[in-house]
Every structure is written in structure tokens, then in C-alpha cells.
């Protein structure tokens, strides 16, 4: 009989979630507002510790959408976006009728390449279209080159929407990811460091931004005794039940990060004598990754032409889930006509890369199964 599935990154409950959920039921706060929503926002604000204002929303995608609106993006505009990312980083650009301009990665962090970014800005301005915003992503929890990207953004006066969906708990120069953008985004999807089952947040720099985000997220209802609407709104607010899960998850966030980083160390030790494997690692001590997912690249020329896909299929025979790296947006059918700047770093990472099981709830038996299956592939 086949052993149970080892998932890439499954939800990990801490045990404290039920008290918040039960409280919501007992007080009948079963709605997209309530004590858990405001409490979860306050928990996040305290954790990020940077005088931010957090709006809890139904998803990270909703947060990106509202973030772009608050940055003034509208139909006909252009938005610069890291190509190597999940589609949720780019789709909201299209929701607004704007055009994504995709940018290649750099080799150290696999994130937004400063050189390609500046080349794109110069070229779009020369073409008469100054980009309206930059979406920069902390891929797999690894911070992007914060100082370099910020310097370029400031020089050309283009705001940054920081996609920190994968990077809660990661830091750059000891400052939390999620606090570097003009606006920032968090995600609490089921596979993230902590989860609300589905959910996200927009991290704002001031109270006015947060109030506007909450207004838009609650159908843009004007202050009136009847339903009055002078703007288009959205049903994007987080429910009090989901926020209750989030409050319980905040109690174990630091431990989850510790366990994810331990998994990364587990793989580092496992691959230390395998020349063909390279892990995504911090370039220097300025970068602190939560290692949401441990990601590797495979040099097939050192493995008798065995590829990342061969490795993935091998793990699958042991009922172990792994996943290719994000397919770059500029290679996606839906975005094949979008402008792209840079070289082939993102495409080569996709071709040769793999994400390995990284959950904070993996037990010793599962780790042994993973190690055994990996050793058998490289024999």
C-alpha cells in the first residue's frame, strides 16, 4: 500500500485558532467585520513593527488589485512587474485595463533585476509612456534587492507595490518584508507560512490609505442611511471567521518560520555533496528568508542529462509532491504579447528549477522518506 502523500506546503494549525472561531460564533460575529478582523489587523501591525496600517482582505490578489487602484493605476496605464512570479501578481493589472510590462530576474535572489528594470523604464519613457507603478516580489520568501529597486523607483518617481505574499517573517537589513513598498501585500492562502484558509492584507503607510482600502473593499458604500455609491467597490473584506483563524496562527508564526528554515537546513545538508544541485540562498547577511519554500536548480549536464522534471517525477513515485518554479509571466499564453525586458535568467530558472516539500508540519518519518527518495535519485 502506498504511503500517505507528502505535500509541498500544507496548512499547519497551532491549536489556538478555535478559541477565536468559537468566540465569533458565540457572539454571532459571522460577517466580514468584527473583533477578529480588527484584532488580526492589530496583530499584524504589531508584528511588522513599522508604524503601518493593515487592511485585512479576502485574498492577496484582492490586496494587489486595491493597491494598484490606490496608486492611481487605471485603463491605458503601464505597470512594471516581475516576470517570475505567480499570476496573481500580474492579473490585477489587467483587471484595471492596464498593460503589464514584464521584467527579468537577477541570478542572486531570483527577483526583479535592477538593470532590466531601469532599462524598461527608460525605454517606456522614450516611447512616451511612463510606467505608473512597479510590482516587486519577494520570491519564495527571499527578499528582493530592496535598496537597489527603491533607488531606481525614487529616481524615476514610480511607486512600488511590494508583493510580500510569500515573505511574511522575512527581513532585509533587519526590517520586515511587507514594509518596504509604498503599499505592500500579504497572503494567507492555505499553503502560506500562516493561513486564514484564504485571505490577504494590504499594508498601508497611513490611516487614510487604509480607510480608502476598507471603503473600496466593502462595496464603496458612502456614508448615508441608505445604500449610496459614488465609486465602484468590491466585496474584498476578510470575514470575522477567517480572521479568527489568522489570530490563532499569529501565535505560532515565529515557530512556523523556525521550522521552515530548519527544513531548508535539512536540504542544505542533504545536497552538500551533490554538485549538480544549487539551493536558492541569501546573497549575504542583509537578506533573511523565511524559506517559505526551499527551491533548487539542477545542472543536468552533471547528472547524465537528468532534468528537474525527471526529479519531480521520481519524487512523485514515492507519493511526494514537488513543483516546478513559477513559469515566468512573459512565457504564459495569456501574456505572450506583453512587453518584456531582460535576458533568460527567469526562463532558465523555470527550466531547471524545482520547489521541494517545505511545510512546517513535516514529521521525522516524512523527512526520512524525502531523504531516502532523494538519495535513490542521485545514486
C-alpha positions as CSV (number, residue, x, y, z in Angstrom):
1,X,0.0,0.0,0.0
2,X,1.3,3.4,-1.0
3,X,2.3,5.7,1.9
4,X,0.4,8.9,2.6
5,X,1.1,11.9,0.5
6,X,3.8,14.3,1.5
7,X,2.6,17.8,0.4
8,X,4.6,20.7,-0.8
9,X,3.3,23.1,1.8
10,X,0.1,22.1,3.7
11,X,-1.8,24.2,6.3
12,X,-0.4,23.9,9.8
13,X,-2.7,24.7,12.7
14,X,-1.3,25.7,16.0
15,X,-4.3,24.8,18.2
16,X,-5.2,28.3,19.3
17,X,-7.4,29.1,16.3
18,X,-10.6,27.5,17.7
19,X,-10.9,29.9,20.6
20,X,-11.2,32.9,18.2
21,X,-13.6,31.0,15.9
22,X,-15.8,29.9,18.8
23,X,-15.8,33.4,20.1
24,X,-17.1,34.6,16.7
25,X,-19.9,32.0,16.8
26,X,-20.8,32.8,20.4
27,X,-21.1,36.5,19.7
28,X,-22.7,36.0,16.3
29,X,-19.9,37.9,14.5
30,X,-20.2,35.8,11.4
31,X,-19.7,38.6,8.9
32,X,-16.9,40.5,7.0
33,X,-16.3,42.7,10.1
34,X,-15.9,42.1,13.8
35,X,-13.4,41.8,16.7
36,X,-11.3,39.2,15.0
37,X,-10.8,41.3,11.9
38,X,-9.7,44.4,13.8
39,X,-7.7,42.1,16.2
40,X,-5.9,40.4,13.3
41,X,-5.0,43.7,11.7
42,X,-3.6,44.9,15.0
43,X,-1.6,41.7,15.4
44,X,-0.1,42.2,12.0
45,X,0.7,45.8,12.6
46,X,2.5,45.0,15.9
47,X,4.4,42.1,14.2
48,X,5.6,44.3,11.3
49,X,6.6,46.9,13.8
50,X,7.0,49.8,11.3
51,X,4.1,52.1,12.0
52,X,2.0,50.6,9.3
53,X,-1.8,50.3,8.9
54,X,-3.2,46.9,7.8
55,X,-6.5,46.2,6.0
56,X,-7.5,42.5,6.2
57,X,-8.9,41.3,2.9
58,X,-10.3,38.2,1.2
59,X,-7.1,37.4,-0.7
60,X,-3.7,38.6,-1.6
61,X,-5.0,39.1,-5.2
62,X,-7.6,41.5,-3.8
63,X,-4.8,43.4,-2.0
64,X,-2.8,43.8,-5.2
65,X,-5.9,45.0,-7.0
66,X,-6.8,47.6,-4.4
67,X,-3.1,48.5,-4.1
68,X,-2.9,49.4,-7.8
69,X,-6.1,51.4,-7.5
70,X,-4.7,53.4,-4.6
71,X,-1.6,54.0,-6.6
72,X,-3.7,55.6,-9.3
73,X,-3.4,52.8,-11.9
74,X,-6.3,52.9,-14.5
75,X,-7.1,51.8,-18.0
76,X,-4.4,52.5,-20.5
77,X,-1.6,52.8,-17.9
78,X,1.5,50.5,-17.8
79,X,2.7,48.7,-14.7
80,X,6.2,47.1,-14.4
81,X,6.0,43.6,-13.0
82,X,8.5,40.9,-12.0
83,X,8.0,38.2,-14.6
84,X,9.0,35.3,-12.4
85,X,6.0,35.2,-10.0
86,X,2.6,33.6,-9.6
87,X,-0.1,35.0,-12.0
88,X,-1.9,36.8,-9.1
89,X,0.9,39.4,-9.1
90,X,0.1,40.3,-12.7
91,X,-3.6,39.6,-13.2
92,X,-4.9,42.6,-11.3
93,X,-3.0,44.9,-13.8
94,X,-5.3,43.5,-16.5
95,X,-8.4,43.8,-14.3
96,X,-7.8,47.6,-14.4
97,X,-7.3,47.7,-18.2
98,X,-3.7,48.5,-17.8
99,X,-0.7,46.8,-19.5
100,X,1.9,44.6,-17.7
101,X,5.5,45.3,-18.6
102,X,7.4,42.2,-17.5
103,X,11.0,42.3,-16.1
104,X,13.6,39.5,-15.9
105,X,15.1,38.2,-12.7
106,X,18.6,38.6,-11.4
107,X,20.6,35.4,-10.5
108,X,21.2,36.0,-6.8
109,X,17.8,36.3,-5.3
110,X,15.8,35.3,-8.5
111,X,13.8,38.5,-8.0
112,X,13.4,41.8,-10.0
113,X,16.6,42.7,-11.9
114,X,17.5,46.3,-11.2
115,X,19.3,46.6,-14.5
116,X,16.5,45.3,-16.6
117,X,14.0,47.4,-14.6
118,X,15.8,50.6,-15.3
119,X,16.2,49.7,-19.0
120,X,12.5,49.2,-19.2
121,X,11.7,52.5,-17.5
122,X,14.0,54.4,-19.9
123,X,12.5,52.7,-22.9
124,X,8.9,53.1,-21.9
125,X,9.5,56.8,-21.1
126,X,11.2,57.2,-24.6
127,X,8.1,55.7,-26.1
128,X,6.0,58.3,-24.4
129,X,4.5,56.1,-21.6
130,X,6.0,56.5,-18.2
131,X,5.0,53.4,-16.1
132,X,2.5,54.1,-13.2
133,X,3.8,51.5,-10.7
134,X,6.4,48.7,-10.0
135,X,5.3,45.3,-8.6
136,X,8.3,43.7,-6.9
137,X,8.0,40.2,-5.4
138,X,10.0,38.5,-2.6
139,X,10.1,35.1,-4.4
140,X,9.7,32.0,-2.1
141,X,10.4,34.3,0.9
142,X,13.7,35.6,-0.4
143,X,13.8,39.4,-0.2
144,X,14.4,41.3,-3.5
145,X,17.2,43.8,-3.8
146,X,15.4,46.4,-1.7
147,X,17.8,49.2,-1.8
148,X,18.6,49.0,-5.5
149,X,15.0,48.8,-6.5
150,X,14.0,51.6,-4.2
151,X,16.7,53.9,-5.5
152,X,15.5,53.4,-9.1
153,X,11.9,53.9,-8.1
154,X,12.7,57.1,-6.3
155,X,14.8,58.4,-9.1
156,X,12.1,58.0,-11.7
157,X,9.3,58.8,-9.2
158,X,7.4,55.5,-9.7
159,X,5.7,53.9,-6.6
160,X,6.4,50.3,-5.5
161,X,3.7,47.8,-4.8
162,X,5.6,45.3,-2.7
163,X,4.3,41.7,-3.2
164,X,5.2,40.1,0.1
165,X,2.7,37.3,-0.3
166,X,5.4,34.6,0.2
167,X,7.5,36.6,2.7
168,X,5.8,37.2,6.0
169,X,8.6,37.0,8.5
170,X,11.4,37.6,6.0
171,X,13.6,40.6,6.6
172,X,16.0,42.8,4.8
173,X,18.6,44.6,6.9
174,X,16.5,43.5,9.9
175,X,13.4,45.2,8.7
176,X,10.3,43.1,7.9
177,X,9.3,42.4,4.3
178,X,5.9,43.9,3.8
179,X,7.1,47.4,5.0
180,X,9.3,48.4,2.0
181,X,6.7,49.3,-0.6
182,X,4.6,52.5,-1.0
183,X,1.9,49.8,-0.4
184,X,2.6,46.2,0.4
185,X,0.7,42.9,0.1
186,X,0.4,39.8,2.3
187,X,-1.2,36.5,1.6
188,X,-2.7,33.9,4.0
189,X,-3.7,31.2,1.4
190,X,-3.7,27.6,2.7
191,X,-0.1,27.0,1.6
192,X,1.5,30.1,3.1
193,X,3.6,30.4,6.3
194,X,0.3,31.1,8.2
195,X,-3.2,30.8,6.8
196,X,-6.7,32.1,7.3
197,X,-7.9,29.4,4.8
198,X,-7.9,32.1,2.2
199,X,-7.2,35.7,2.7
200,X,-4.7,38.5,2.4
201,X,-3.9,42.0,3.6
202,X,-2.9,45.4,2.2
203,X,-0.2,47.1,4.3
204,X,-0.6,50.8,4.1
205,X,1.7,53.7,5.1
206,X,-1.0,55.8,6.8
207,X,-4.5,55.7,8.1
208,X,-6.0,57.5,5.1
209,X,-4.8,54.8,2.8
210,X,-6.2,52.0,5.0
211,X,-9.6,53.8,5.3
212,X,-9.8,54.1,1.5
213,X,-8.8,50.4,1.0
214,X,-11.5,49.3,3.5
215,X,-14.1,51.6,1.8
216,X,-13.4,50.0,-1.6
217,X,-13.3,46.5,-0.1
218,X,-16.8,47.0,1.3
219,X,-18.6,47.9,-1.9
220,X,-17.6,51.6,-1.6
221,X,-20.7,52.4,0.3
222,X,-21.0,56.1,1.1
223,X,-21.9,57.5,4.5
224,X,-25.7,57.5,4.2
225,X,-28.7,55.7,5.9
226,X,-29.5,54.1,2.6
227,X,-27.1,52.4,0.1
228,X,-25.4,55.2,-1.7
229,X,-22.5,54.6,-4.1
230,X,-20.4,57.2,-5.9
231,X,-17.5,54.9,-6.7
232,X,-17.2,51.3,-7.9
233,X,-16.5,49.0,-4.9
234,X,-15.6,45.4,-4.3
235,X,-16.5,42.6,-1.9
236,X,-13.0,42.1,-0.7
237,X,-13.2,42.3,3.1
238,X,-11.9,39.4,5.3
239,X,-14.6,37.5,7.3
240,X,-14.5,37.5,11.1
241,X,-14.3,33.7,11.0
242,X,-11.2,33.7,8.7
243,X,-9.6,36.4,10.8
244,X,-10.1,34.3,13.8
245,X,-8.0,31.5,12.2
246,X,-5.4,34.2,11.5
247,X,-5.3,35.4,15.1
248,X,-4.6,31.8,16.2
249,X,-2.0,31.4,13.5
250,X,-0.2,34.6,14.6
251,X,0.5,32.9,17.9
252,X,2.7,30.3,16.1
253,X,4.1,32.4,13.3
254,X,7.6,32.6,14.7
255,X,7.7,28.9,15.2
256,X,6.5,28.2,11.7
257,X,9.3,30.3,10.3
258,X,11.8,28.5,12.5
259,X,10.6,25.1,11.2
260,X,10.6,26.2,7.6
261,X,14.2,27.4,8.0
262,X,15.0,24.1,9.6
263,X,13.6,22.3,6.5
264,X,15.9,24.5,4.4
265,X,18.9,23.4,6.5
266,X,17.7,19.8,6.1
267,X,18.0,20.1,2.3
268,X,21.3,22.1,2.5
269,X,22.8,19.2,4.4
270,X,21.3,16.6,2.1
271,X,22.7,18.3,-1.0
272,X,26.0,19.5,0.3
273,X,28.0,16.9,-1.6
274,X,25.8,16.9,-4.8
275,X,27.5,19.3,-7.2
276,X,24.6,19.3,-9.6
277,X,22.2,20.9,-7.1
278,X,22.1,24.6,-6.1
279,X,19.7,26.0,-3.4
280,X,18.3,29.4,-3.5
281,X,20.2,31.1,-0.7
282,X,20.6,34.5,0.8
283,X,23.4,36.6,-1.0
284,X,24.6,38.0,2.3
285,X,23.6,38.7,5.9
286,X,21.3,41.6,4.8
287,X,18.9,39.0,3.5
288,X,16.8,36.9,5.9
289,X,14.4,34.5,4.2
290,X,11.5,32.7,5.9
291,X,12.3,29.9,3.3
292,X,8.5,29.5,2.7
293,X,9.6,27.0,0.0
294,X,13.0,25.5,-0.4
295,X,13.8,25.9,-4.1
296,X,16.7,24.4,-6.1
297,X,18.1,24.3,-9.6
298,X,19.6,21.3,-11.2
299,X,22.6,21.2,-13.6
300,X,21.6,18.3,-15.8
301,X,24.9,18.3,-17.5
302,X,26.4,17.0,-14.2
303,X,23.6,14.3,-13.9
304,X,23.8,12.4,-17.1
305,X,21.2,14.7,-18.6
306,X,18.7,14.0,-15.8
307,X,16.4,17.1,-15.5
308,X,14.3,18.8,-12.9
309,X,11.3,17.2,-14.4
310,X,12.9,13.8,-14.0
311,X,13.5,14.6,-10.4
312,X,9.9,15.7,-9.9
313,X,8.5,12.5,-11.5
314,X,10.9,10.4,-9.3
315,X,9.6,12.0,-6.1
316,X,6.0,11.5,-7.4
317,X,6.6,7.7,-7.5
318,X,7.2,8.0,-3.7
319,X,4.0,10.0,-3.3
320,X,6.0,13.1,-2.6
321,X,4.8,16.4,-4.1
322,X,7.3,18.8,-5.6
323,X,6.6,21.6,-8.1
324,X,8.4,23.4,-10.9
325,X,9.4,27.0,-10.2
326,X,6.9,29.6,-11.3
327,X,6.7,29.8,-15.1
328,X,7.5,33.4,-16.0
329,X,4.6,35.6,-16.9
330,X,6.1,36.6,-20.2
331,X,6.1,32.9,-21.3
332,X,2.4,32.5,-20.3
333,X,-0.1,32.2,-23.3
334,X,-2.3,34.9,-21.8
335,X,0.6,37.4,-21.7
336,X,2.6,36.4,-24.8
337,X,2.0,39.9,-26.4
338,X,3.1,41.8,-23.3
339,X,6.5,43.7,-23.5
340,X,9.4,42.0,-21.7
341,X,12.8,43.4,-20.7
342,X,15.8,41.4,-19.7
343,X,17.6,38.2,-20.7
344,X,16.9,34.5,-20.0
345,X,17.5,34.2,-16.3
346,X,13.9,33.7,-15.4
347,X,13.3,31.2,-18.2
348,X,16.3,29.2,-17.3
349,X,15.3,29.1,-13.7
350,X,11.9,27.7,-14.7
351,X,13.5,25.2,-17.0
352,X,16.0,23.9,-14.3
353,X,14.3,24.6,-11.0
354,X,12.1,22.7,-8.5
355,X,10.4,23.5,-5.2
356,X,10.6,20.8,-2.6
357,X,8.3,19.9,0.3
358,X,8.9,22.6,2.9
359,X,5.9,22.5,5.3
360,X,6.4,23.4,9.0
361,X,4.4,20.3,9.9
362,X,6.6,17.7,8.3
363,X,7.5,15.0,10.8
364,X,10.7,12.9,11.2
365,X,9.2,9.9,9.3
366,X,8.3,12.2,6.4
367,X,11.8,13.7,6.4
368,X,13.3,10.2,6.3
369,X,11.1,9.3,3.3
370,X,12.1,12.5,1.5
371,X,15.8,11.9,2.2
372,X,15.6,8.3,1.1
373,X,13.8,9.2,-2.2
374,X,16.4,11.9,-3.0
375,X,19.3,9.6,-2.3
376,X,17.9,7.0,-4.6
377,X,17.6,9.5,-7.4
378,X,21.2,10.6,-7.2
379,X,22.8,7.2,-6.8
